[in-house]
C-alpha cells in the first residue's frame, strides 16, 4: 500500500491533480470537488455491478444456462472494468491521505485491528 500511495503522490503532482493548498477557501473547494469525484467513481463501480447482473440475465436466457454459470461468465467479462473503477476510487482515497499526510498503510492495519477487536467483543 505504501508503494501505491507514494506512486500516486508523484503521479498526482506530475499531472497537477493535487488538492490545492494555497489558502483555506481554495483547499476547501478542492477537497469538496475531489470528494464529489470520489463518489462519482463509487457510482461507476455500482454501474459495473449493474452491468454484471444485466449480462447475467441475458447470458442465461440466450444460452439456456443456469444463472450461476451466466454470473460466472458475466463477472469475467466485466472484471477489467470493475478493476479500473476500483482503481479510480483508490486514487482519490490516496489523494486525500496524501493531502492530509496520513500513512494509509499504518492507518489501515490499525483500523482492521480495531474492527477485529470490536467483532470479538460483540461475539463474546
Ligand atoms: Mg472511473
Backbone and ligand atoms as CSV (ligand in chain L), in Angstrom:
chain,resi,resn,atom,element,x,y,z
A,1,UNK,N,N,0.819,-1.211,0.000
A,1,UNK,CA,C,0.000,0.000,0.000
A,1,UNK,C,C,0.858,1.267,0.000
A,2,UNK,N,N,1.983,1.176,0.708
A,2,UNK,CA,C,2.907,2.323,0.761
A,2,UNK,C,C,3.392,2.694,-0.636
A,3,UNK,N,N,3.714,1.651,-1.427
A,3,UNK,CA,C,4.188,1.875,-2.797
A,3,UNK,C,C,3.134,2.599,-3.623
A,4,UNK,N,N,1.890,2.148,-3.512
A,4,UNK,CA,C,0.790,2.757,-4.279
A,4,UNK,C,C,0.598,4.213,-3.840
A,5,UNK,N,N,0.630,4.435,-2.525
A,5,UNK,CA,C,0.437,5.801,-2.020
A,5,UNK,C,C,1.551,6.735,-2.503
A,6,UNK,N,N,2.788,6.231,-2.473
A,6,UNK,CA,C,3.911,7.044,-2.958
A,6,UNK,C,C,3.841,7.268,-4.458
A,7,UNK,N,N,3.466,6.216,-5.185
A,7,UNK,CA,C,3.323,6.342,-6.638
A,7,UNK,C,C,2.305,7.430,-6.962
A,8,UNK,N,N,1.144,7.378,-6.275
A,8,UNK,CA,C,0.073,8.344,-6.553
A,8,UNK,C,C,0.442,9.764,-6.152
A,9,UNK,N,N,1.252,9.897,-5.110
A,9,UNK,CA,C,1.716,11.220,-4.696
A,9,UNK,C,C,2.497,11.869,-5.847
A,10,UNK,N,N,3.425,11.103,-6.415
A,10,UNK,CA,C,4.221,11.604,-7.540
A,10,UNK,C,C,3.357,11.797,-8.782
A,11,UNK,N,N,2.483,10.826,-9.044
A,11,UNK,CA,C,1.626,10.858,-10.228
A,11,UNK,C,C,0.706,12.080,-10.212
A,12,UNK,N,N,0.077,12.316,-9.066
A,12,UNK,CA,C,-0.852,13.440,-8.959
A,12,UNK,C,C,-0.118,14.780,-9.041
A,13,UNK,N,N,1.101,14.816,-8.564
A,13,UNK,CA,C,1.923,16.020,-8.669
A,13,UNK,C,C,2.284,16.269,-10.137
A,14,UNK,N,N,2.707,15.200,-10.795
A,14,UNK,CA,C,3.088,15.269,-12.214
A,14,UNK,C,C,1.909,15.731,-13.078
A,15,UNK,N,N,0.710,15.247,-12.771
A,15,UNK,CA,C,-0.477,15.583,-13.551
A,15,UNK,C,C,-1.127,16.899,-13.103
A,16,UNK,N,N,-0.580,17.462,-12.042
A,16,UNK,CA,C,-1.139,18.686,-11.455
A,16,UNK,C,C,-2.573,18.458,-10.949
A,17,UNK,N,N,-2.784,17.295,-10.329
A,17,UNK,CA,C,-4.090,16.895,-9.825
A,17,UNK,C,C,-4.135,16.873,-8.296
A,18,UNK,N,N,-3.203,17.542,-7.677
A,18,UNK,CA,C,-3.182,17.534,-6.213
A,18,UNK,C,C,-4.267,18.445,-5.654
A,19,UNK,N,N,-4.632,18.204,-4.422
A,19,UNK,CA,C,-5.535,19.113,-3.727
A,19,UNK,C,C,-4.728,20.378,-3.442
A,20,UNK,N,N,-5.278,21.511,-3.829
A,20,UNK,CA,C,-4.518,22.756,-3.689
A,20,UNK,C,C,-4.414,23.177,-2.222
A,21,UNK,N,N,-3.343,23.870,-1.930
A,21,UNK,CA,C,-3.059,24.204,-0.542
A,21,UNK,C,C,-2.643,25.673,-0.357
A,22,UNK,N,N,-3.174,26.545,-1.224
A,22,UNK,CA,C,-2.779,27.960,-1.147
A,22,UNK,C,C,-3.409,28.668,0.040
A,23,UNK,N,N,-4.719,28.464,0.179
A,23,UNK,CA,C,-5.433,29.063,1.313
A,23,UNK,C,C,-6.647,28.206,1.646
A,24,UNK,N,N,-7.281,28.528,2.768
A,24,UNK,CA,C,-8.385,27.703,3.264
A,24,UNK,C,C,-9.504,27.533,2.235
A,25,UNK,N,N,-9.977,28.637,1.652
A,25,UNK,CA,C,-11.107,28.563,0.721
A,25,UNK,C,C,-10.788,27.698,-0.493
A,26,UNK,N,N,-9.584,27.841,-1.006
A,26,UNK,CA,C,-9.189,27.054,-2.174
A,26,UNK,C,C,-9.046,25.571,-1.814
A,27,UNK,N,N,-8.467,25.293,-0.649
A,27,UNK,CA,C,-8.325,23.902,-0.197
A,27,UNK,C,C,-9.690,23.267,0.047
A,28,UNK,N,N,-10.569,24.044,0.667
A,28,UNK,CA,C,-11.923,23.548,0.950
A,28,UNK,C,C,-12.627,23.191,-0.355
A,29,UNK,N,N,-12.549,24.089,-1.310
A,29,UNK,CA,C,-13.172,23.878,-2.607
A,29,UNK,C,C,-12.567,22.660,-3.321
A,30,UNK,N,N,-11.258,22.541,-3.268
A,30,UNK,CA,C,-10.567,21.426,-3.908
A,30,UNK,C,C,-10.917,20.093,-3.235
A,31,UNK,N,N,-10.990,20.105,-1.900
A,31,UNK,CA,C,-11.368,18.877,-1.175
A,31,UNK,C,C,-12.792,18.456,-1.534
A,32,UNK,N,N,-13.710,19.418,-1.564
A,32,UNK,CA,C,-15.103,19.095,-1.895
A,32,UNK,C,C,-15.221,18.582,-3.325
A,33,UNK,N,N,-14.490,19.205,-4.232
A,33,UNK,CA,C,-14.512,18.763,-5.636
A,33,UNK,C,C,-13.990,17.332,-5.755
A,34,UNK,N,N,-12.880,17.063,-5.084
A,34,UNK,CA,C,-12.311,15.708,-5.139
A,34,UNK,C,C,-13.201,14.687,-4.438
A,35,UNK,N,N,-13.913,15.131,-3.416
A,35,UNK,CA,C,-14.848,14.240,-2.737
A,35,UNK,C,C,-15.991,13.866,-3.689
A,36,UNK,N,N,-16.460,14.842,-4.454
A,36,UNK,CA,C,-17.507,14.557,-5.452
A,36,UNK,C,C,-16.988,13.583,-6.505
A,37,UNK,N,N,-15.749,13.785,-6.905
A,37,UNK,CA,C,-15.158,12.883,-7.912
A,37,UNK,C,C,-15.050,11.461,-7.354
A,38,UNK,N,N,-14.701,11.333,-6.073
A,38,UNK,CA,C,-14.633,10.009,-5.452
A,38,UNK,C,C,-16.009,9.341,-5.457
A,39,UNK,N,N,-17.030,10.091,-5.079
A,39,UNK,CA,C,-18.368,9.484,-5.034
A,39,UNK,C,C,-18.848,9.125,-6.441
A,40,UNK,N,N,-18.421,9.893,-7.437
A,40,UNK,CA,C,-18.744,9.556,-8.829
A,40,UNK,C,C,-18.119,8.214,-9.192
A,41,UNK,N,N,-16.878,8.019,-8.777
A,41,UNK,CA,C,-16.198,6.753,-9.074
A,41,UNK,C,C,-16.868,5.579,-8.350
A,42,UNK,N,N,-17.316,5.815,-7.129
A,42,UNK,CA,C,-18.043,4.767,-6.391
A,42,UNK,C,C,-19.314,4.404,-7.164
A,43,UNK,N,N,-19.970,5.416,-7.725
A,43,UNK,CA,C,-21.150,5.183,-8.560
A,43,UNK,C,C,-20.820,4.372,-9.798
A,44,UNK,N,N,-19.644,4.604,-10.359
A,44,UNK,CA,C,-19.223,3.850,-11.536
A,44,UNK,C,C,-18.991,2.370,-11.201
A,45,UNK,N,N,-18.558,2.097,-9.981
A,45,UNK,CA,C,-18.430,0.697,-9.542
A,45,UNK,C,C,-19.825,0.064,-9.534
A,46,UNK,N,N,-20.806,0.807,-9.008
A,46,UNK,CA,C,-22.190,0.308,-8.965
A,46,UNK,C,C,-22.714,0.048,-10.373
A,47,UNK,N,N,-22.373,0.925,-11.320
A,47,UNK,CA,C,-22.801,0.735,-12.710
A,47,UNK,C,C,-22.242,-0.567,-13.278
A,48,UNK,N,N,-20.981,-0.828,-12.964
A,48,UNK,CA,C,-20.362,-2.080,-13.441
A,48,UNK,C,C,-21.065,-3.295,-12.834
A,49,UNK,N,N,-21.410,-3.203,-11.563
A,49,UNK,CA,C,-22.123,-4.316,-10.912
A,49,UNK,C,C,-23.484,-4.514,-11.580
A,50,UNK,N,N,-24.150,-3.401,-11.877
A,50,UNK,CA,C,-25.446,-3.500,-12.563
A,50,UNK,C,C,-25.285,-4.174,-13.917
A,51,UNK,N,N,-24.215,-3.819,-14.613
A,51,UNK,CA,C,-23.949,-4.438,-15.926
A,51,UNK,C,C,-23.728,-5.940,-15.776
A,52,UNK,N,N,-23.058,-6.328,-14.706
A,52,UNK,CA,C,-22.831,-7.760,-14.468
A,52,UNK,C,C,-24.178,-8.474,-14.296
A,53,UNK,N,N,-25.074,-7.874,-13.528
A,53,UNK,CA,C,-26.377,-8.508,-13.273
A,53,UNK,C,C,-27.220,-8.568,-14.553
A,54,UNK,N,N,-27.196,-7.479,-15.325
A,54,UNK,CA,C,-27.946,-7.452,-16.596
A,54,UNK,C,C,-27.391,-8.508,-17.543
A,55,UNK,N,N,-26.060,-8.540,-17.641
A,55,UNK,CA,C,-25.403,-9.501,-18.534
A,55,UNK,C,C,-25.691,-10.939,-18.099
A,56,UNK,N,N,-25.756,-11.157,-16.793
A,56,UNK,CA,C,-26.069,-12.498,-16.268
A,56,UNK,C,C,-27.426,-12.972,-16.787
A,57,UNK,N,N,-28.416,-12.093,-16.693
A,57,UNK,CA,C,-29.759,-12.447,-17.161
A,57,UNK,C,C,-29.755,-12.729,-18.658
A,58,UNK,N,N,-29.086,-11.867,-19.419
A,58,UNK,CA,C,-29.025,-12.034,-20.886
A,58,UNK,C,C,-28.348,-13.347,-21.258
A,59,UNK,N,N,-27.208,-13.601,-20.647
A,59,UNK,CA,C,-26.451,-14.820,-20.973
A,59,UNK,C,C,-27.227,-16.084,-20.608
A,60,UNK,N,N,-27.893,-16.037,-19.466
A,60,UNK,CA,C,-28.669,-17.202,-19.020
A,60,UNK,C,C,-29.793,-17.504,-20.003
A,61,UNK,N,N,-30.462,-16.429,-20.434
A,61,UNK,CA,C,-31.600,-16.606,-21.356
A,61,UNK,C,C,-31.142,-17.003,-22.763
A,62,UNK,N,N,-30.153,-16.278,-23.296
A,62,UNK,CA,C,-29.689,-16.528,-24.666
A,62,UNK,C,C,-29.037,-17.901,-24.835
A,63,UNK,N,N,-28.336,-18.352,-23.802
A,63,UNK,CA,C,-27.580,-19.612,-23.937
A,63,UNK,C,C,-28.193,-20.779,-23.183
A,64,UNK,N,N,-29.360,-20.512,-22.596
A,64,UNK,CA,C,-30.051,-21.548,-21.835
A,64,UNK,C,C,-29.131,-22.233,-20.811
A,65,UNK,N,N,-28.450,-21.371,-20.045
A,65,UNK,CA,C,-27.563,-21.876,-18.991
A,65,UNK,C,C,-28.077,-21.369,-17.644
A,66,UNK,N,N,-27.561,-21.945,-16.570
A,66,UNK,CA,C,-28.028,-21.535,-15.238
A,66,UNK,C,C,-27.539,-20.119,-14.920
A,67,UNK,N,N,-28.220,-19.479,-13.987
A,67,UNK,CA,C,-27.796,-18.136,-13.550
A,67,UNK,C,C,-26.387,-18.180,-12.970
A,68,UNK,N,N,-26.076,-19.263,-12.276
A,68,UNK,CA,C,-24.742,-19.384,-11.677
A,68,UNK,C,C,-23.658,-19.409,-12.763
A,69,UNK,N,N,-23.920,-20.173,-13.832
A,69,UNK,CA,C,-22.947,-20.235,-14.942
A,69,UNK,C,C,-22.838,-18.880,-15.631
A,70,UNK,N,N,-23.997,-18.275,-15.871
A,70,UNK,CA,C,-24.027,-16.969,-16.547
A,70,UNK,C,C,-23.338,-15.901,-15.701
A,71,UNK,N,N,-23.555,-15.960,-14.395
A,71,UNK,CA,C,-22.956,-14.994,-13.470
A,71,UNK,C,C,-21.434,-15.097,-13.492
A,72,UNK,N,N,-20.971,-16.334,-13.527
A,72,UNK,CA,C,-19.522,-16.569,-13.581
A,72,UNK,C,C,-18.934,-15.948,-14.857
A,73,UNK,N,N,-19.613,-16.151,-15.982
A,73,UNK,CA,C,-19.158,-15.574,-17.253
A,73,UNK,C,C,-19.216,-14.047,-17.224
A,74,UNK,N,N,-20.337,-13.523,-16.720
A,74,UNK,CA,C,-20.525,-12.067,-16.670
A,74,UNK,C,C,-19.463,-11.402,-15.790
A,75,UNK,N,N,-19.144,-12.033,-14.658
A,75,UNK,CA,C,-18.114,-11.468,-13.775
A,75,UNK,C,C,-16.784,-11.371,-14.511
A,76,UNK,N,N,-16.461,-12.430,-15.248
A,76,UNK,CA,C,-15.208,-12.420,-16.015
A,76,UNK,C,C,-15.204,-11.347,-17.093
A,77,UNK,N,N,-16.365,-11.155,-17.727
A,77,UNK,CA,C,-16.467,-10.162,-18.807
A,77,UNK,C,C,-16.286,-8.736,-18.292
A,78,UNK,N,N,-16.673,-8.486,-17.053
A,78,UNK,CA,C,-16.622,-7.122,-16.504
A,78,UNK,C,C,-15.476,-6.897,-15.530
A,79,UNK,N,N,-14.707,-7.944,-15.313
A,79,UNK,CA,C,-13.598,-7.893,-14.352
A,79,UNK,C,C,-12.638,-6.725,-14.604
A,80,UNK,N,N,-12.255,-6.543,-15.848
A,80,UNK,CA,C,-11.303,-5.489,-16.191
A,80,UNK,C,C,-11.868,-4.097,-15.868
A,81,UNK,N,N,-13.124,-3.878,-16.255
A,81,UNK,CA,C,-13.744,-2.572,-15.993
A,81,UNK,C,C,-13.959,-2.318,-14.506
A,82,UNK,N,N,-14.346,-3.361,-13.764
A,82,UNK,CA,C,-14.511,-3.201,-12.310
A,82,UNK,C,C,-13.157,-2.814,-11.707
A,83,UNK,N,N,-12.119,-3.472,-12.159
A,83,UNK,CA,C,-10.766,-3.166,-11.683
A,83,UNK,C,C,-10.391,-1.715,-11.936
A,84,UNK,N,N,-10.766,-1.203,-13.101
A,84,UNK,CA,C,-10.468,0.202,-13.436
A,84,UNK,C,C,-11.210,1.157,-12.515
A,85,UNK,N,N,-12.479,0.865,-12.259
A,85,UNK,CA,C,-13.274,1.758,-11.400
A,85,UNK,C,C,-12.804,1.692,-9.949
A,86,UNK,N,N,-12.456,0.498,-9.484
A,86,UNK,CA,C,-11.920,0.387,-8.118
A,86,UNK,C,C,-10.600,1.154,-8.012
A,87,UNK,N,N,-9.814,1.107,-9.076
A,87,UNK,CA,C,-8.538,1.845,-9.094
A,87,UNK,C,C,-8.772,3.351,-9.035
A,88,UNK,N,N,-9.791,3.818,-9.758
A,88,UNK,CA,C,-10.132,5.245,-9.688
A,88,UNK,C,C,-10.467,5.636,-8.244
A,89,UNK,N,N,-11.231,4.777,-7.573
A,89,UNK,CA,C,-11.600,5.044,-6.166
A,89,UNK,C,C,-10.347,5.119,-5.306
A,90,UNK,N,N,-9.462,4.164,-5.474
A,90,UNK,CA,C,-8.217,4.133,-4.686
A,90,UNK,C,C,-7.409,5.409,-4.917
A,91,UNK,N,N,-7.365,5.861,-6.164
A,91,UNK,CA,C,-6.591,7.067,-6.485
A,91,UNK,C,C,-7.107,8.274,-5.704
A,92,UNK,N,N,-8.429,8.426,-5.623
A,92,UNK,CA,C,-8.982,9.565,-4.870
A,92,UNK,C,C,-8.790,9.390,-3.367
A,93,UNK,N,N,-8.956,8.163,-2.890
A,93,UNK,CA,C,-8.749,7.907,-1.452
A,93,UNK,C,C,-7.308,8.243,-1.063
A,94,UNK,N,N,-6.378,7.799,-1.902
A,94,UNK,CA,C,-4.959,8.065,-1.638
A,94,UNK,C,C,-4.652,9.557,-1.731
A,95,UNK,N,N,-5.374,10.241,-2.613
A,95,UNK,CA,C,-5.153,11.682,-2.751
A,95,UNK,C,C,-5.477,12.394,-1.440
A,96,UNK,N,N,-6.593,11.999,-0.816
A,96,UNK,CA,C,-6.953,12.587,0.480
A,96,UNK,C,C,-5.912,12.229,1.543
A,97,UNK,N,N,-5.494,10.974,1.528
A,97,UNK,CA,C,-4.493,10.539,2.508
A,97,UNK,C,C,-3.204,11.342,2.332
A,98,UNK,N,N,-2.785,11.525,1.098
A,98,UNK,CA,C,-1.557,12.285,0.845
A,98,UNK,C,C,-1.710,13.738,1.264
A,99,UNK,N,N,-2.839,14.316,0.937
A,99,UNK,CA,C,-3.063,15.723,1.293
A,99,UNK,C,C,-3.018,15.916,2.810
A,100,UNK,N,N,-3.646,14.985,3.534
A,100,UNK,CA,C,-3.709,15.103,4.996
A,100,UNK,C,C,-2.525,14.443,5.705
A,101,UNK,N,N,-1.560,14.008,4.884
A,101,UNK,CA,C,-0.333,13.369,5.391
A,101,UNK,C,C,-0.652,12.191,6.312
A,102,UNK,N,N,-1.534,11.332,5.827
A,102,UNK,CA,C,-1.914,10.125,6.552
A,102,UNK,C,C,-1.147,8.954,5.948
A,103,UNK,N,N,-0.496,8.181,6.803
A,103,UNK,CA,C,0.147,6.948,6.346
A,103,UNK,C,C,-0.965,5.896,6.303
A,104,UNK,N,N,-1.502,5.677,5.106
A,104,UNK,CA,C,-2.668,4.809,4.971
A,104,UNK,C,C,-2.355,3.351,5.300
A,105,UNK,N,N,-1.136,2.946,5.058
A,105,UNK,CA,C,-0.723,1.591,5.405
A,105,UNK,C,C,-0.886,1.357,6.908
A,106,UNK,N,N,-0.357,2.289,7.664
A,106,UNK,CA,C,-0.431,2.218,9.119
A,106,UNK,C,C,-1.883,2.353,9.599
A,107,UNK,N,N,-2.576,3.322,9.035
A,107,UNK,CA,C,-3.964,3.586,9.404
A,107,UNK,C,C,-4.864,2.386,9.107
A,108,UNK,N,N,-4.631,1.761,7.947
A,108,UNK,CA,C,-5.451,0.616,7.524
A,108,UNK,C,C,-5.322,-0.559,8.495
A,109,UNK,N,N,-4.085,-0.952,8.778
A,109,UNK,CA,C,-3.887,-2.119,9.657
A,109,UNK,C,C,-4.347,-1.835,11.087
A,110,UNK,N,N,-4.169,-0.604,11.514
A,110,UNK,CA,C,-4.623,-0.213,12.838
A,110,UNK,C,C,-6.152,-0.290,12.914
A,111,UNK,N,N,-6.807,0.178,11.854
A,111,UNK,CA,C,-8.276,0.151,11.817
A,111,UNK,C,C,-8.806,-1.291,11.748
A,112,UNK,N,N,-8.159,-2.130,10.960
A,112,UNK,CA,C,-8.608,-3.524,10.839
A,112,UNK,C,C,-8.472,-4.258,12.177
A,113,UNK,N,N,-7.418,-3.913,12.922
A,113,UNK,CA,C,-7.207,-4.487,14.250
A,113,UNK,C,C,-8.348,-4.066,15.176
A,114,UNK,N,N,-8.704,-2.799,15.067
A,114,UNK,CA,C,-9.800,-2.237,15.863
A,114,UNK,C,C,-11.124,-2.945,15.536
A,115,UNK,N,N,-11.369,-3.166,14.260
A,115,UNK,CA,C,-12.593,-3.842,13.815
A,115,UNK,C,C,-12.630,-5.268,14.350
A,116,UNK,N,N,-11.489,-5.941,14.284
A,116,UNK,CA,C,-11.404,-7.329,14.760
A,116,UNK,C,C,-11.686,-7.402,16.260
A,117,UNK,N,N,-11.116,-6.472,17.004
A,117,UNK,CA,C,-11.328,-6.424,18.459
A,117,UNK,C,C,-12.801,-6.194,18.767
A,118,UNK,N,N,-13.408,-5.268,18.035
A,118,UNK,CA,C,-14.805,-4.924,18.240
A,118,UNK,C,C,-15.685,-6.153,17.952
A,119,UNK,N,N,-15.357,-6.860,16.863
A,119,UNK,CA,C,-16.122,-8.042,16.445
A,119,UNK,C,C,-16.021,-9.147,17.509
A,120,UNK,N,N,-14.816,-9.342,18.003
A,120,UNK,CA,C,-14.615,-10.355,19.043
A,120,UNK,C,C,-15.383,-9.998,20.317
A,121,UNK,N,N,-15.451,-8.711,20.590
A,121,UNK,CA,C,-16.174,-8.225,21.767
A,121,UNK,C,C,-17.678,-8.477,21.583
A,122,UNK,N,N,-18.169,-8.216,20.361
A,122,UNK,CA,C,-19.594,-8.433,20.043
A,122,UNK,C,C,-19.959,-9.903,20.153
A,123,UNK,N,N,-19.051,-10.764,19.694
A,123,UNK,CA,C,-19.314,-12.211,19.677
A,123,UNK,C,C,-19.347,-12.771,21.109
A,124,UNK,N,N,-18.491,-12.187,21.979
A,124,UNK,CA,C,-18.403,-12.668,23.350
A,124,UNK,C,C,-19.566,-12.188,24.158
L,1,MG,MG,MG,-13.992,5.805,-13.424
